[in-house]
C-alpha cells in the first residue's frame, strides 16, 4: 500500500472529508511525525507501536572502491518498535495463511521497491 | 516534553486544518488502522518521505526457557520492520542531541 492508496482508503471509509482534505491530513500527520523524530522526541501510538531514535557511535569507515579510511561522525537513526497488538495481528496473519495453505512470504507492493 | 501521541496529532489537525475534533480524532485512528490492516494482510506499506513498513518471515528456530533451561522451539513468525526513507534519515541524522536511545 502506498501513501496515495492509504489516502484513498481513508477517503472511502468516511463521509465528512474530501479526498483533498484527507490528503492534507495524512501529509500533516507524517510531517508532524518526522518533525518529532527530527527534534529527538519519541512517538507512541497505542496498539501500533513506538518510534524513537537510536544512536550510532562514530566509526572509521572505508571507501569500498579505494580502500581509503574515512572518519564517520556519530548519528541518530529512526527506530520503530511494533506494539503488542500489531505484533499479534501480523503474526495471526501468518497463521491464517499457513492454515489456508497459502504461500506465505510477504508481498511487496507492485512496482519499484525504492524507498524515498 | 512527552512523546507524540494520537491525541496530539488530532489536535494538530484541528488547529492547522480546521477539522472538527471528532473528525480529527477519527482520521488519526483510521490512518493507523489502515496501515495495520495492510500489514496484517501481509502487504508492505510505503509512505514516501517517511519510510516503509516491511514484513519478514522467520522460520521456526530452537529456543530455550531461560529460567528452566528447557528446550522449546520458537515457532515461525511474521514480523514488521520499519525502514526509514532517505528524507527522514537525513532529517534525523542532523539531530545533535544526547546519545540516549
Backbone of each chain as ProteinMPNN parsed JSONL, in Angstrom:
{"seq_chain_A": "XXXXXXXXXXXXXXXXXXXXXXXXXXXXXXXXXXXXXXXXXXXXXXXXXXXXXXXXXXXXXXXXXXXXXXXXXXXXXXXXXXXXXXXXXXXXXXXXXXXXXXXXXXXXXXXXXXXX", "coords_chain_A": {"N_chain_A": [[0.854, -1.191, 0.0], [0.598, 2.147, -0.889], [1.243, 5.653, -0.117], [-0.675, 7.177, -1.489], [-2.652, 5.263, -1.947], [-3.366, 4.709, 0.654], [-4.481, 7.145, 1.364], [-6.702, 7.111, -0.352], [-8.124, 4.941, 0.73], [-8.796, 5.838, 3.307], [-10.334, 8.019, 2.611], [-12.515, 6.759, 1.371], [-13.581, 5.456, 3.53], [-14.931, 7.181, 5.157], [-17.3, 9.892, 5.494], [-17.242, 12.604, 5.747], [-15.054, 14.146, 4.885], [-13.323, 15.462, 2.047], [-11.352, 13.963, -0.594], [-9.128, 15.587, -1.008], [-8.918, 16.943, 1.42], [-8.366, 14.783, 3.11], [-5.963, 13.978, 2.071], [-4.365, 16.167, 2.717], [-4.509, 15.987, 5.473], [-3.224, 13.519, 5.977], [-0.664, 14.094, 5.052], [0.0, 16.12, 6.809], [0.049, 14.727, 9.236], [2.194, 12.92, 8.792], [4.246, 14.727, 8.468], [4.311, 15.928, 10.976], [5.066, 13.736, 12.501], [7.615, 13.22, 11.44], [8.938, 15.602, 12.093], [8.844, 15.46, 14.859], [10.541, 13.286, 15.412], [12.865, 14.32, 14.271], [13.431, 16.265, 16.074], [14.313, 14.885, 18.164], [12.477, 13.6, 19.756], [10.181, 11.062, 20.974], [7.655, 8.918, 19.447], [4.582, 7.684, 20.352], [2.254, 5.344, 19.737], [-0.569, 3.923, 20.71], [-1.348, 0.483, 20.529], [-0.231, 0.292, 18.092], [2.583, 1.024, 17.847], [5.92, 2.212, 18.724], [8.079, 4.939, 17.923], [11.463, 5.78, 17.985], [14.704, 7.29, 18.55], [17.772, 5.832, 17.663], [21.139, 5.772, 18.665], [24.042, 5.922, 16.727], [27.332, 5.179, 17.12], [30.348, 7.134, 16.492], [32.496, 6.084, 13.821], [35.194, 4.431, 12.085], [35.056, 4.412, 8.745], [35.258, 2.832, 5.513], [36.161, 3.575, 2.248], [34.795, 1.686, -0.194], [35.69, 1.447, -2.771], [38.258, 2.639, -3.02], [39.541, 1.83, -0.76], [40.316, 3.553, 1.124], [40.437, 5.039, 4.402], [37.812, 6.602, 6.222], [36.659, 8.965, 8.536], [33.653, 8.616, 10.262], [31.051, 10.492, 11.549], [29.206, 10.321, 14.676], [25.726, 9.431, 14.729], [22.12, 9.802, 14.67], [19.544, 7.417, 14.2], [16.265, 6.634, 12.957], [14.027, 4.481, 14.719], [11.71, 1.814, 14.83], [9.464, 0.243, 16.966], [7.301, -2.332, 16.981], [4.079, -2.441, 18.496], [2.401, -4.567, 20.925], [-0.16, -5.35, 20.059], [-0.068, -4.928, 17.271], [2.037, -6.674, 16.622], [0.914, -9.15, 17.346], [-1.295, -9.284, 15.65], [-0.199, -9.239, 13.088], [1.222, -11.57, 13.153], [-0.821, -13.38, 13.501], [-1.866, -13.217, 11.01], [0.02, -14.63, 9.545], [-0.414, -17.184, 10.589], [-3.018, -17.614, 9.7], [-2.573, -17.646, 6.912], [-0.918, -19.88, 6.713], [-2.593, -21.883, 7.627], [-4.47, -21.827, 5.637], [-3.034, -22.84, 3.668], [-1.755, -21.151, 2.036], [0.771, -19.636, 0.051], [3.218, -18.149, 1.888], [5.029, -16.005, 1.888], [6.071, -12.582, 2.344], [4.255, -10.076, 0.576], [5.46, -7.828, -1.679], [4.739, -4.457, -2.426], [3.476, -3.886, -5.671], [5.482, -2.801, -8.476], [8.228, -0.504, -8.435], [10.627, -0.941, -5.828], [11.82, 1.014, -4.367], [12.775, 3.055, -1.63], [12.038, 6.367, -0.498]], "CA_chain_A": [[0.0, 0.0, 0.0], [1.366, 3.395, -0.952], [0.595, 6.776, 0.558], [-1.908, 7.582, -2.189], [-3.681, 4.241, -1.689], [-3.819, 4.93, 2.03], [-5.384, 8.308, 1.313], [-7.96, 6.651, -0.967], [-8.86, 4.076, 1.661], [-9.381, 6.662, 4.372], [-11.387, 8.83, 1.984], [-13.669, 5.901, 1.142], [-14.104, 4.905, 4.786], [-15.657, 8.183, 5.922], [-18.163, 10.657, 4.6], [-17.209, 14.048, 6.002], [-13.963, 14.891, 4.28], [-12.995, 15.196, 0.639], [-10.035, 13.364, -0.826], [-8.112, 16.631, -0.832], [-8.767, 17.164, 2.864], [-7.718, 13.609, 3.696], [-4.567, 14.032, 1.635], [-3.697, 17.182, 3.533], [-4.424, 15.46, 6.846], [-2.183, 12.477, 6.02], [0.636, 14.759, 4.924], [0.246, 16.848, 8.054], [0.428, 13.742, 10.26], [3.544, 12.409, 8.53], [5.189, 15.809, 8.725], [4.425, 16.081, 12.429], [5.843, 12.595, 12.99], [9.012, 13.428, 11.055], [9.461, 16.708, 12.889], [9.008, 14.981, 16.225], [11.78, 12.49, 15.45], [13.992, 15.204, 13.954], [13.786, 17.054, 17.25], [14.821, 13.972, 19.193], [11.421, 13.07, 20.618], [9.574, 9.782, 20.617], [6.247, 8.856, 19.053], [3.987, 6.487, 20.971], [0.905, 5.117, 19.227], [-1.068, 2.723, 21.389], [-1.892, -0.544, 19.636], [0.527, 0.269, 16.845], [3.997, 0.888, 18.174], [6.587, 3.464, 19.061], [9.257, 5.328, 17.157], [12.431, 6.511, 18.79], [15.981, 7.403, 17.846], [18.904, 5.057, 18.17], [22.39, 6.455, 18.388], [25.129, 5.138, 16.122], [28.593, 5.806, 17.539], [31.269, 7.457, 15.4], [33.321, 4.927, 13.469], [36.043, 4.597, 10.915], [34.519, 3.691, 7.602], [36.226, 2.647, 4.441], [35.644, 3.707, 0.901], [34.952, 0.334, -0.736], [36.388, 1.499, -4.06], [39.673, 2.995, -2.903], [40.101, 1.245, 0.446], [40.694, 4.659, 1.989], [39.675, 5.189, 5.65], [37.157, 7.903, 6.441], [36.019, 9.07, 9.846], [32.223, 8.906, 10.173], [30.56, 11.059, 12.806], [28.069, 9.647, 15.294], [24.458, 9.959, 14.212], [20.901, 9.157, 15.15], [18.69, 6.811, 13.172], [14.92, 6.324, 13.455], [13.783, 3.076, 15.013], [10.306, 1.518, 15.133], [9.208, -0.984, 17.72], [5.87, -2.625, 16.887], [3.39, -2.712, 19.754], [1.952, -5.958, 21.071], [-1.333, -5.631, 19.223], [0.383, -5.053, 15.882], [2.807, -7.926, 16.513], [-0.002, -10.297, 17.409], [-2.175, -9.337, 14.482], [0.612, -9.598, 11.924], [1.564, -12.972, 13.308], [-2.057, -14.128, 13.254], [-1.971, -13.253, 9.555], [0.851, -15.756, 9.105], [-1.106, -18.435, 10.939], [-4.141, -17.75, 8.756], [-2.045, -18.046, 5.612], [-0.418, -21.253, 6.793], [-3.759, -22.761, 7.759], [-5.144, -21.867, 4.34], [-2.11, -23.43, 2.713], [-1.319, -20.122, 1.087], [2.183, -19.295, 0.038], [3.147, -17.139, 2.938], [6.073, -14.988, 2.011], [5.464, -11.254, 2.262], [4.034, -9.484, -0.735], [5.908, -6.442, -1.848], [3.815, -3.715, -3.262], [3.995, -3.977, -7.038], [6.233, -1.644, -8.935], [9.585, -0.352, -7.921], [10.607, -1.063, -4.374], [12.698, 2.03, -3.781], [12.21, 3.976, -0.642], [12.489, 7.714, -0.859]], "C_chain_A": [[0.889, 1.241, 0.0], [0.595, 4.506, -0.222], [-0.707, 7.152, -0.16], [-3.013, 6.542, -2.017], [-4.232, 4.367, -0.272], [-4.82, 6.091, 2.077], [-6.733, 7.909, 0.708], [-8.795, 5.815, -0.005], [-9.53, 4.885, 2.756], [-10.535, 7.485, 3.809], [-12.666, 8.003, 1.819], [-14.342, 5.47, 2.445], [-14.857, 5.937, 5.624], [-16.393, 9.104, 4.956], [-17.975, 12.167, 4.724], [-16.186, 14.811, 5.188], [-13.721, 14.483, 2.833], [-11.626, 14.531, 0.56], [-8.91, 14.362, -0.595], [-7.841, 16.892, 0.643], [-8.009, 16.011, 3.515], [-6.234, 13.609, 3.325], [-3.767, 15.014, 2.49], [-3.499, 16.677, 4.965], [-3.301, 14.427, 6.955], [-0.806, 13.118, 5.931], [0.999, 15.509, 6.191], [0.703, 15.881, 9.153], [1.854, 13.25, 10.051], [4.601, 13.473, 8.792], [5.395, 16.005, 10.231], [5.263, 14.933, 13.023], [7.325, 12.774, 12.664], [9.667, 14.509, 11.905], [9.737, 16.281, 14.327], [10.321, 14.201, 16.355], [12.998, 13.368, 15.192], [14.365, 16.08, 15.141], [14.112, 16.149, 18.434], [13.758, 13.398, 20.109], [10.832, 11.776, 20.085], [8.149, 9.953, 20.102], [5.693, 7.591, 19.682], [2.535, 6.347, 20.559], [0.389, 3.813, 19.815], [-1.683, 1.749, 20.384], [-1.118, -0.666, 18.335], [2.017, 0.084, 17.12], [4.613, 2.217, 18.523], [7.805, 3.673, 18.172], [10.18, 6.074, 18.101], [13.706, 6.641, 17.97], [16.987, 6.466, 18.488], [20.177, 5.787, 17.761], [23.396, 5.492, 17.77], [26.433, 5.862, 16.425], [29.446, 6.156, 16.32], [32.112, 6.231, 15.067], [34.215, 5.278, 12.291], [35.44, 3.758, 9.803], [35.592, 3.547, 6.54], [35.521, 2.848, 3.114], [35.867, 2.373, 0.183], [35.717, 0.338, -2.067], [37.884, 1.689, -3.879], [40.34, 2.349, -1.694], [40.534, 2.301, 1.456], [39.841, 4.714, 3.266], [39.051, 6.575, 5.724], [36.499, 7.888, 7.811], [34.547, 9.407, 9.661], [31.728, 9.359, 11.544], [29.447, 10.186, 13.393], [26.78, 10.229, 14.739], [23.285, 9.222, 14.85], [20.14, 8.561, 13.98], [17.319, 6.488, 13.772], [14.763, 4.824, 13.679], [12.31, 2.883, 15.354], [10.216, 0.211, 15.892], [7.71, -1.265, 17.666], [5.288, -2.898, 18.273], [2.836, -4.13, 19.758], [0.78, -6.28, 20.142], [-0.938, -5.804, 17.756], [1.143, -6.362, 15.686], [1.878, -9.13, 16.449], [-0.833, -10.406, 16.144], [-1.421, -9.723, 13.224], [0.939, -11.089, 11.961], [0.341, -13.873, 13.098], [-2.292, -14.235, 11.752], [-1.168, -14.417, 8.988], [0.137, -17.067, 9.386], [-2.295, -18.691, 10.026], [-3.65, -18.261, 7.41], [-1.58, -19.495, 5.632], [-1.579, -22.239, 6.837], [-4.472, -22.906, 6.417], [-4.246, -22.474, 3.272], [-1.634, -22.427, 1.673], [0.186, -19.945, 1.178], [2.345, -18.055, 0.903], [4.267, -16.115, 2.949], [5.486, -13.612, 1.728], [5.348, -10.751, 0.833], [4.583, -8.076, -0.75], [4.804, -5.737, -2.601], [4.354, -3.78, -4.669], [4.689, -2.687, -7.438], [7.577, -1.576, -8.248], [9.571, -0.374, -6.399], [11.577, -0.089, -3.72], [12.0, 2.735, -2.634], [12.672, 5.36, -1.054], [12.261, 8.695, 0.256]], "O_chain_A": [[1.817, 1.354, 0.801], [-0.537, 4.317, 0.223], [-1.721, 7.415, 0.487], [-4.189, 6.9, -1.95], [-5.422, 4.155, -0.036], [-5.856, 6.019, 2.739], [-7.783, 8.322, 1.201], [-10.015, 5.961, 0.066], [-10.691, 4.65, 3.093], [-11.578, 7.631, 4.447], [-13.764, 8.487, 2.092], [-15.533, 5.158, 2.46], [-15.369, 5.604, 6.692], [-16.137, 9.094, 3.752], [-18.488, 12.926, 3.903], [-16.399, 15.971, 4.836], [-13.89, 13.324, 2.454], [-10.853, 14.539, 1.518], [-7.864, 14.014, -0.048], [-6.694, 17.042, 1.063], [-7.133, 16.22, 4.354], [-5.37, 13.288, 4.142], [-2.651, 14.727, 2.923], [-2.46, 16.91, 5.582], [-2.52, 14.452, 7.906], [0.113, 12.729, 6.652], [2.16, 15.534, 6.599], [1.63, 16.18, 9.906], [2.635, 13.167, 10.999], [5.698, 13.179, 9.269], [6.516, 16.221, 10.692], [6.065, 15.146, 13.933], [8.188, 12.514, 13.504], [10.795, 14.356, 12.374], [10.73, 16.685, 14.931], [11.105, 14.424, 17.278], [14.042, 13.187, 15.817], [15.486, 16.584, 15.213], [14.176, 16.608, 19.575], [14.078, 12.778, 21.124], [10.969, 11.444, 18.908], [7.523, 10.994, 20.297], [6.294, 6.525, 19.548], [1.684, 7.132, 20.977], [0.856, 2.732, 19.458], [-2.443, 2.147, 19.501], [-1.319, -1.607, 17.568], [2.628, -0.889, 16.679], [3.921, 3.232, 18.611], [8.46, 2.727, 17.735], [9.741, 6.891, 18.909], [13.78, 6.164, 16.838], [17.039, 6.33, 19.71], [20.276, 6.341, 16.666], [23.57, 4.372, 18.252], [26.618, 7.015, 16.036], [29.295, 5.56, 15.253], [32.407, 5.425, 15.95], [34.015, 6.279, 11.603], [35.331, 2.538, 9.918], [36.694, 4.08, 6.669], [34.418, 2.346, 2.896], [37.012, 1.972, -0.025], [36.323, -0.668, -2.437], [38.687, 0.992, -4.5], [41.567, 2.319, -1.608], [41.06, 1.973, 2.52], [38.638, 4.459, 3.207], [39.66, 7.577, 5.348], [35.859, 6.908, 8.194], [34.218, 10.377, 8.979], [31.957, 8.697, 12.556], [28.823, 9.404, 12.675], [26.745, 11.388, 14.326], [23.442, 8.173, 15.475], [20.1, 9.141, 12.895], [17.217, 6.117, 14.941], [15.297, 4.009, 12.927], [11.725, 3.687, 16.079], [10.814, -0.794, 15.508], [6.924, -0.515, 18.245], [5.938, -3.516, 19.117], [2.806, -4.803, 18.728], [0.737, -7.342, 19.522], [-1.417, -6.715, 17.082], [0.922, -7.075, 14.707], [2.038, -10.013, 15.606], [-1.048, -11.503, 15.628], [-1.944, -10.456, 12.385], [0.931, -11.771, 10.936], [0.458, -14.985, 12.583], [-2.85, -15.223, 11.275], [-1.614, -15.104, 8.069], [0.086, -17.953, 8.533], [-2.554, -19.826, 9.626], [-4.226, -19.185, 6.836], [-1.819, -20.246, 4.687], [-1.559, -23.281, 6.181], [-5.008, -23.967, 6.097], [-4.645, -22.607, 2.115], [-1.176, -22.791, 0.59], [0.786, -20.087, 2.243], [1.69, -17.038, 0.678], [4.436, -15.413, 3.946], [4.524, -13.483, 0.97], [6.227, -10.972, -0.001], [4.21, -7.239, 0.072], [4.03, -6.362, -3.326], [5.569, -3.735, -4.861], [4.507, -1.636, -6.823], [7.99, -2.51, -7.559], [8.633, 0.109, -5.764], [12.093, -0.355, -2.634], [10.793, 2.975, -2.669], [13.589, 5.505, -1.863], [12.585, 9.875, 0.117]]}, "seq_chain_B": "XXXXXXXXXXXXXXXXXXXXXXXXXXXXXXXXXXXXXXXXXXXXXXXXXXXXXXXXXXXXXXXXXXXXXXXXXXXXXXXXXXXXXXXXXXXXXXXXXXXXX", "coords_chain_B": {"N_chain_B": [[9.371, 17.559, 27.284], [6.704, 15.307, 26.508], [6.155, 12.172, 24.7], [5.044, 12.11, 21.259], [1.631, 11.636, 20.678], [-1.47, 10.01, 19.606], [-3.498, 11.735, 20.356], [-2.293, 14.239, 20.337], [-1.724, 14.445, 17.676], [-4.237, 14.583, 16.575], [-5.046, 17.009, 17.664], [-3.397, 18.752, 16.27], [-4.437, 18.518, 13.683], [-6.872, 19.644, 14.06], [-6.166, 22.263, 14.833], [-4.529, 23.143, 12.711], [-5.698, 22.429, 10.27], [-8.315, 22.849, 10.639], [-10.197, 20.816, 10.974], [-13.048, 19.366, 12.605], [-13.075, 18.38, 16.08], [-13.873, 15.748, 16.453], [-13.803, 14.624, 13.884], [-11.067, 14.932, 13.395], [-9.939, 13.228, 15.261], [-10.931, 10.812, 14.388], [-9.748, 10.561, 11.843], [-7.056, 10.289, 12.478], [-7.126, 7.865, 13.871], [-8.031, 6.18, 11.798], [-5.917, 6.335, 10.025], [-3.771, 4.928, 11.312], [-5.084, 2.505, 11.672], [-5.541, 1.61, 9.045], [-2.947, 1.268, 8.084], [-2.123, -0.748, 9.786], [-3.941, -2.763, 9.092], [-3.202, -3.349, 6.471], [-0.647, -4.411, 6.92], [-1.294, -6.59, 8.486], [-2.497, -8.103, 6.534], [-0.366, -8.957, 5.207], [0.803, -7.175, 3.504], [3.146, -4.918, 2.387], [3.821, -1.51, 3.456], [4.218, 1.614, 2.03], [5.349, 4.715, 2.679], [6.044, 7.472, 1.213], [8.81, 9.627, 1.676], [8.711, 9.282, 4.358], [8.917, 6.471, 5.269], [9.234, 2.855, 4.881], [7.12, 0.175, 5.842], [7.939, -3.006, 6.302], [7.515, -6.58, 5.848], [8.672, -9.47, 7.431], [9.529, -12.856, 7.341], [10.095, -15.305, 9.745], [11.682, -18.342, 10.218], [10.851, -21.307, 12.116], [12.754, -21.756, 15.069], [15.248, -23.18, 17.277], [14.721, -22.721, 20.744], [15.037, -21.686, 24.184], [13.884, -22.024, 27.445], [14.727, -19.508, 29.531], [14.732, -19.632, 32.283], [14.33, -22.293, 33.164], [15.944, -23.719, 31.504], [14.943, -25.471, 29.777], [14.362, -26.871, 26.563], [12.533, -25.295, 24.056], [10.891, -25.002, 21.025], [10.948, -21.999, 19.1], [8.294, -20.711, 17.516], [7.535, -20.389, 13.966], [7.367, -17.109, 12.692], [5.884, -13.946, 11.723], [7.109, -10.772, 11.196], [7.096, -7.176, 11.656], [9.075, -4.735, 10.111], [10.628, -1.533, 10.136], [11.73, 0.607, 7.679], [13.352, 3.483, 7.501], [12.88, 6.229, 5.265], [15.021, 7.986, 2.888], [14.722, 10.76, 3.21], [13.65, 11.126, 5.782], [15.684, 9.923, 7.27], [17.81, 11.673, 6.756], [16.867, 13.962, 7.988], [16.736, 13.235, 10.638], [19.306, 12.47, 11.223], [20.623, 14.813, 11.478], [20.002, 15.574, 13.99], [21.35, 16.626, 16.973], [21.354, 15.843, 19.576], [21.433, 14.357, 22.897], [23.095, 11.217, 23.588], [21.299, 9.261, 24.179], [18.984, 6.508, 23.901]], "CA_chain_B": [[8.096, 17.261, 26.635], [6.445, 13.875, 26.358], [6.163, 11.641, 23.343], [3.899, 12.432, 20.402], [0.569, 10.628, 20.752], [-2.58, 10.224, 18.686], [-4.267, 12.908, 20.791], [-1.615, 15.451, 19.853], [-1.847, 14.504, 16.224], [-5.598, 15.072, 16.312], [-5.045, 18.449, 17.992], [-2.754, 19.472, 15.171], [-5.362, 18.564, 12.541], [-7.899, 20.607, 14.475], [-5.616, 23.625, 14.818], [-3.914, 23.555, 11.466], [-6.559, 22.229, 9.099], [-9.691, 23.215, 10.965], [-11.15, 19.703, 11.108], [-13.584, 19.403, 13.953], [-12.279, 17.489, 16.928], [-14.264, 14.359, 16.257], [-13.225, 14.231, 12.594], [-9.615, 14.861, 13.52], [-9.623, 12.014, 16.005], [-11.258, 9.684, 13.507], [-8.766, 10.446, 10.76], [-5.818, 9.752, 13.058], [-7.382, 6.437, 14.115], [-8.097, 5.473, 10.514], [-4.565, 6.286, 9.461], [-3.023, 3.797, 11.884], [-5.847, 1.269, 11.41], [-5.333, 1.154, 7.656], [-1.576, 0.755, 7.983], [-2.103, -2.03, 10.496], [-4.694, -3.743, 8.319], [-2.38, -3.749, 5.339], [0.425, -5.278, 7.435], [-1.966, -7.832, 8.878], [-2.758, -8.857, 5.312], [0.928, -9.305, 4.618], [1.152, -6.246, 2.447], [4.064, -3.844, 2.753], [3.272, -0.149, 3.385], [5.274, 2.547, 1.644], [4.939, 6.104, 2.86], [7.213, 8.151, 0.662], [9.268, 10.737, 2.504], [8.758, 8.838, 5.754], [9.601, 5.181, 5.295], [8.464, 1.666, 4.519], [6.91, -0.897, 6.816], [8.111, -4.264, 5.579], [7.215, -7.795, 6.613], [9.705, -10.502, 7.325], [9.11, -14.113, 7.902], [11.177, -16.021, 10.421], [11.422, -19.776, 10.347], [10.931, -21.838, 13.479], [14.142, -21.992, 15.479], [15.298, -23.718, 18.636], [14.815, -21.743, 21.814], [15.227, -22.276, 25.497], [13.325, -21.26, 28.557], [15.917, -19.042, 30.252], [14.643, -19.969, 33.714], [14.459, -23.724, 33.442], [16.901, -24.334, 30.584], [14.214, -26.416, 28.94], [14.326, -26.504, 25.145], [11.213, -25.151, 23.432], [11.087, -24.334, 19.736], [10.278, -20.719, 18.875], [7.526, -21.006, 16.301], [7.691, -19.495, 12.813], [6.553, -15.907, 12.863], [5.995, -12.862, 10.753], [7.357, -9.551, 11.965], [7.12, -5.906, 10.934], [10.259, -3.906, 10.299], [10.475, -0.205, 9.554], [12.926, 1.154, 7.022], [13.144, 4.918, 7.279], [13.247, 6.732, 3.945], [16.187, 8.884, 2.831], [14.401, 12.1, 3.684], [13.542, 11.066, 7.242], [17.023, 9.644, 7.806], [18.613, 12.887, 6.688], [16.371, 14.936, 8.977], [17.025, 12.731, 11.981], [20.757, 12.439, 11.372], [21.055, 16.149, 11.866], [19.707, 15.816, 15.399], [22.626, 16.575, 17.69], [21.043, 15.755, 20.997], [22.185, 13.428, 23.732], [23.275, 9.896, 22.994], [20.358, 8.299, 24.748], [18.252, 5.819, 22.839]], "C_chain_B": [[7.922, 15.758, 26.445], [6.459, 13.446, 24.911], [4.935, 12.12, 22.576], [2.888, 11.284, 20.462], [-0.522, 10.949, 19.724], [-3.374, 11.485, 19.055], [-3.629, 14.198, 20.283], [-1.703, 15.586, 18.343], [-3.233, 15.015, 15.834], [-5.687, 16.573, 16.606], [-4.464, 19.268, 16.852], [-3.698, 19.593, 13.978], [-6.496, 19.553, 12.809], [-7.369, 22.031, 14.318], [-5.175, 24.062, 13.43], [-4.858, 23.449, 10.269], [-8.016, 22.572, 9.376], [-10.686, 22.068, 10.922], [-11.799, 19.826, 12.476], [-12.951, 18.287, 14.765], [-12.608, 16.021, 16.704], [-13.683, 13.814, 14.941], [-11.725, 13.997, 12.718], [-9.207, 13.556, 14.202], [-9.843, 10.781, 15.132], [-10.211, 9.465, 12.425], [-7.462, 9.849, 11.299], [-5.968, 8.246, 13.324], [-7.337, 5.644, 12.813], [-6.727, 5.31, 9.89], [-3.819, 5.055, 10.001], [-3.757, 2.465, 11.67], [-5.568, 0.72, 10.012], [-3.922, 0.606, 7.466], [-1.513, -0.631, 8.625], [-2.811, -3.12, 9.687], [-3.877, -4.256, 7.136], [-1.288, -4.727, 5.814], [-0.127, -6.631, 7.88], [-2.21, -8.736, 7.686], [-1.481, -9.112, 4.531], [1.293, -8.387, 3.468], [1.983, -5.097, 2.994], [3.383, -2.472, 2.647], [4.409, 0.82, 3.086], [4.785, 3.98, 1.741], [6.103, 6.985, 2.429], [7.527, 9.392, 1.48], [9.4, 10.342, 3.958], [9.494, 7.502, 5.85], [8.675, 4.051, 4.909], [8.312, 0.738, 5.713], [6.94, -2.199, 6.026], [7.756, -5.428, 6.479], [8.311, -8.804, 6.384], [9.188, -11.759, 7.961], [10.286, -14.822, 8.535], [10.778, -17.474, 10.587], [11.443, -20.173, 11.821], [12.404, -22.059, 13.834], [14.158, -22.493, 16.908], [15.427, -22.596, 19.651], [14.952, -22.455, 23.135], [14.513, -21.41, 26.523], [14.501, -20.82, 29.439], [15.889, -19.424, 31.736], [14.958, -21.443, 33.963], [15.507, -24.402, 32.558], [16.251, -25.326, 29.638], [14.202, -25.948, 27.477], [12.893, -26.433, 24.634], [11.437, -24.465, 22.091], [10.346, -23.0, 19.705], [9.605, -20.838, 17.514], [7.843, -19.996, 15.191], [6.86, -18.246, 13.067], [6.804, -14.879, 11.778], [6.151, -11.586, 11.568], [7.393, -8.329, 11.052], [8.466, -5.231, 11.165], [10.013, -2.571, 9.611], [11.799, 0.21, 8.93], [12.697, 2.616, 6.751], [13.595, 5.306, 5.874], [14.427, 7.694, 4.038], [15.909, 10.229, 3.491], [14.326, 12.115, 5.215], [14.916, 10.824, 7.867], [17.867, 10.907, 7.852], [18.169, 13.88, 7.756], [16.764, 14.522, 10.387], [18.53, 12.739, 12.262], [21.277, 13.76, 11.91], [20.799, 16.438, 13.343], [20.966, 15.605, 16.225], [22.435, 16.459, 19.193], [21.886, 14.744, 21.738], [22.21, 12.045, 23.1], [22.374, 8.851, 23.613], [19.694, 7.558, 23.604], [16.994, 6.598, 22.614]], "O_chain_B": [[8.897, 15.032, 26.246], [6.735, 14.239, 24.011], [3.92, 12.488, 23.168], [3.246, 10.116, 20.316], [-0.506, 11.993, 19.072], [-3.857, 12.205, 18.181], [-4.318, 15.124, 19.856], [-1.749, 16.691, 17.802], [-3.379, 15.782, 14.882], [-6.337, 17.315, 15.869], [-4.972, 20.337, 16.513], [-3.757, 20.64, 13.334], [-7.004, 20.205, 11.897], [-8.034, 22.894, 13.745], [-5.412, 25.197, 13.018], [-4.819, 24.283, 9.365], [-8.847, 22.585, 8.468], [-11.892, 22.302, 10.841], [-11.179, 20.331, 13.412], [-12.363, 17.359, 14.209], [-11.731, 15.159, 16.758], [-13.149, 12.706, 14.891], [-11.187, 13.008, 12.219], [-8.269, 12.878, 13.783], [-9.049, 9.84, 15.139], [-9.835, 8.332, 12.129], [-6.843, 9.006, 10.65], [-5.064, 7.46, 13.042], [-6.704, 4.592, 12.725], [-6.417, 4.275, 9.3], [-3.302, 4.246, 9.23], [-3.122, 1.423, 11.505], [-5.384, -0.483, 9.829], [-3.722, -0.392, 6.775], [-0.925, -1.561, 8.073], [-2.338, -4.254, 9.609], [-3.868, -5.452, 6.844], [-1.045, -5.749, 5.173], [0.496, -7.673, 7.675], [-2.145, -9.961, 7.791], [-1.514, -9.44, 3.345], [2.017, -8.787, 2.556], [1.585, -4.402, 3.928], [2.47, -2.295, 1.84], [5.422, 0.851, 3.785], [3.915, 4.406, 0.981], [7.037, 7.213, 3.198], [6.63, 10.111, 1.919], [10.12, 10.992, 4.716], [10.569, 7.42, 6.444], [7.491, 4.256, 4.645], [9.245, 0.54, 6.491], [6.074, -2.455, 5.19], [7.701, -5.298, 7.701], [8.812, -8.963, 5.271], [8.501, -11.732, 8.982], [11.354, -14.928, 7.932], [9.676, -17.789, 11.038], [11.987, -19.457, 12.662], [13.196, -22.493, 12.998], [13.215, -22.268, 17.666], [16.163, -21.634, 19.433], [14.979, -23.684, 23.192], [14.557, -20.182, 26.445], [15.189, -21.657, 30.025], [16.942, -19.524, 32.365], [15.742, -21.789, 34.846], [15.913, -25.531, 32.831], [16.917, -25.941, 28.805], [14.047, -24.758, 27.203], [12.131, -27.391, 24.761], [12.115, -23.439, 22.035], [9.238, -22.891, 20.23], [10.265, -21.04, 16.495], [8.348, -18.903, 15.447], [5.757, -18.335, 13.606], [7.782, -14.935, 11.033], [5.406, -11.354, 12.52], [7.676, -8.425, 9.858], [8.942, -5.166, 12.299], [9.281, -2.493, 8.625], [12.848, 0.167, 9.572], [11.924, 2.965, 5.858], [14.577, 4.77, 5.359], [14.786, 8.155, 5.121], [16.738, 10.764, 4.226], [14.873, 13.008, 5.861], [15.268, 11.444, 8.871], [18.547, 11.185, 8.839], [18.998, 14.561, 8.359], [17.086, 15.364, 11.225], [18.965, 12.983, 13.387], [22.233, 13.813, 12.683], [21.308, 17.418, 13.888], [21.574, 14.536, 16.183], [23.262, 16.926, 19.976], [22.937, 14.324, 21.252], [21.436, 11.749, 22.189], [22.682, 7.66, 23.562], [19.837, 7.954, 22.448], [16.185, 6.231, 21.762]]}, "name": "protein", "num_of_chains": 2, "seq": "XXXXXXXXXXXXXXXXXXXXXXXXXXXXXXXXXXXXXXXXXXXXXXXXXXXXXXXXXXXXXXXXXXXXXXXXXXXXXXXXXXXXXXXXXXXXXXXXXXXXXXXXXXXXXXXXXXXXXXXXXXXXXXXXXXXXXXXXXXXXXXXXXXXXXXXXXXXXXXXXXXXXXXXXXXXXXXXXXXXXXXXXXXXXXXXXXXXXXXXXXXXXXXXXXXXXXXXXX"}
